[in-house]
């Protein structure tokens, strides 16, 4: 609204609506917005009363359901292995909101390729959601190029539930606000486990070979040798794989040597200072150890070639073949029944370079890049209203857990019951068939605390209990790169990451020798700009340090 009188009229109208109350809001489970956030905001759209008395901006109702008078279509690019059009949850969302979503859903690397093609072609959907975006995307294509639009004013005016969650969830608004003061994304907010990946060991095999739980890396080596040589699965064949994971899982076990490398940034905090993990002596010692395991047939020979599906398929073969593996919880790799019968969490190990066992901390509970609206969106107000709707408490729970009646049930007294997946289904993979679990949602800590754990979730909780005493006391604090910083190190990070990963695979697999190449490797890191990279990262990570 451009003129002062229209502003006053809107302000007075919204204050009156707030005092009178609004019908239909409870259905969205949205708390009332503070009056100052609903009035006096600039908008190019005129607010009018709809046929049912609800206030509208264009075709969009400002409260209640449906969200719009005439059906509108929005396009959303997501990474999902299941077609969202087949998910009952999103079918219900469409029916209740009168908003049809044209899902551009792709899985894995294909989704990333589609995102990158979008940037190069300029053919943007209305929104990008799920696990597709990262900090660099937001700072480069939001703050710098304006592909993703600032949302804080729209949130304050049209999305009271999102506003409430940002202001109430611990570190919500602080985490999602970019260095330029804008909010470009709608986050996923829910309490998270204290760990990410953990190490799981076949306790049944330990008993079979007559060995105790190892406490350091040398004891683990002896255990793995026994797993290889003593036929612990009892089938008379040497088909056991003593130690398997995906290559990225090994980043966590680097903590056995003092520094976990749990992010693509390859950074950790040590004695209050930021370090580039792949350039440390701890890292080289870990590589030496892994090379020894690989050379002696103790580490999966397909470590650097098998896909996630292949890794998990091997774990579910008729004969148990994994002695040790790294995963978020375990049942997703070997199945719930086999896991419960055979496996347990292996506490973090010590080594000569790390006499004190440590483990990297898990994710922050605010995932800040799970939904962004592009400049091509024809109706960003409708998109914010739709996101505010799915942010509602019940909808958020069902995005996270799946529809009520599948993996969770809500009782009349607002208590919850955990349900198990159908026979032959794993909870994690089954949940991904029911919902796009990377979509923005908000589950408050007090609400999640009321939800009982399924057998699958209990495994993760048990592992967290084992790992809790070892979580690093020097976690990496949440941080943003400024647009200038992002531009400065974008290419540097890509080049460094590729060189580090290629060198790691070559050393561990024996294609080259870490001892012969280490000095040249460190020099090449400098050539690729590691010193400049770390100067920028240090400034960003410790920007708010006193």
Secondary structure, 3 states (H helix, E strand, C coil): CCCHHHHHHHHHHHHHHHHHCCCCHHHHCCCCCCHHHHCCCCCCCCEEECCCCCEEECCEECCCCCCECCCEEEEEEEECCCCHHHCHHHHHHHHHHCEEEEEEEECHHHHHHHHHHHHHHCCCCCEEECCCCCHHHHHHHHHHCCCECCCHHHHHHHCHHHHHHHHHCCCHHHHHCCCCCCCCCCCEEECCCCCCCEEEEEHHHHHHHCCCCCCEHHHHHHHHHHHHHCCCCCCCCCCCECEECCHHHHHHHHHHHCCCCCCCCCEEEECCEEEEHHHCHHHHHHHHHHHHHHHCCCECCCCCCCCHHHHHHHHCCCCCCECEEEECCCHHHHCHHHHHHHEEECCCCEECCECCCCECCCCCCEECCCEEEECCCCCHHHHHHHHHHHCCHHHHHHHHHCCECCCEEECCCCCEEECCCCCCCCHHHHHHHHCCCCCCCEECHHHHCCCCCCHHHHHHHHHHHHHHHHECCCCCCCCCCCHHHHHHHHHHHHHHHHHHHHHHHHHHHCCCCHHHHHHHHHHHHHHCCHHHHHHHHHHHHCCCCC
